[in-house]
């Protein structure tokens, strides 16, 4: 499964709701526009290998190819 969250902020929704339920074969894409918030997300989620963070506009985001 692939999941997408746009406008994640500091990642409160992900951290509280999804992180512990995310299957190891699932991918979670996060798109955040504000660089300061991207840095917080990157620091918070650096050990989550199945999470991809894109810092920029959703209009510029291109999903990584799935290997599933």
C-alpha positions, 0 to 999 in steps of 0.5 A: 500500500502507498499512502500520501499526506500533504501539508504534514506540518510537524508530523503530529498526525503521522506520528500519533496515528500512522507510524506504529500501524504502517506495515513494513512493505507499505510506503508513506509519502509526505509532501510539506511546503515549508522548509523549516517543517521539512527539517523537523519531519526529516529529523523525526522520521530519519529511521523510517525507511519506508517514509519519503519526504518531499519538501516543496509544492504538491504540484512539483511532487513526483512519487517514487516508483514502487518496488512492490 
